[in-house]
Amino acid sequence: MPNHGTANAILPGRRKQVEAGADYFLSKRTDVYLVVAYQRAAAGSVAALYPVGNAGGRNQTAVNLGLRHTF
């Protein structure tokens, strides 16, 4: 599968990526979530996590932390 960047441009080079997430329920309808993603691009390429965009170098980390309440 190709690596797509901004405006659906195909980015050259290979990337390795790992993600982890956790969800903790505070009540029946409210929870806190955390997702962490890390990407490392091959030499000569840049990391590009969606929707963050291109990094200035080969490594990029994104952290999403949120509070969710359903009605």
C-alpha positions, 0 to 999 in steps of 0.5 A: 500500500502506498504512503499518501501525504497531503493532497493525496500525493504519494510519498517516496520511501518506506516507513515503519509505524506502531500505534497503541491506545487505551480507553478508561471508562469514568462512568457508563457514558463517559471515558478518557482515551489516549492514542500514541503513534510513532513513525520512522521513515527510511533514510532520505524520506520524511515521516508523515502521520495523518492528519499531522502532516510531514515531519521535518525529519525521519521520526514523528510522534503523535499523541491524542488524548481526549474526554468523550461523553455520549448522549 
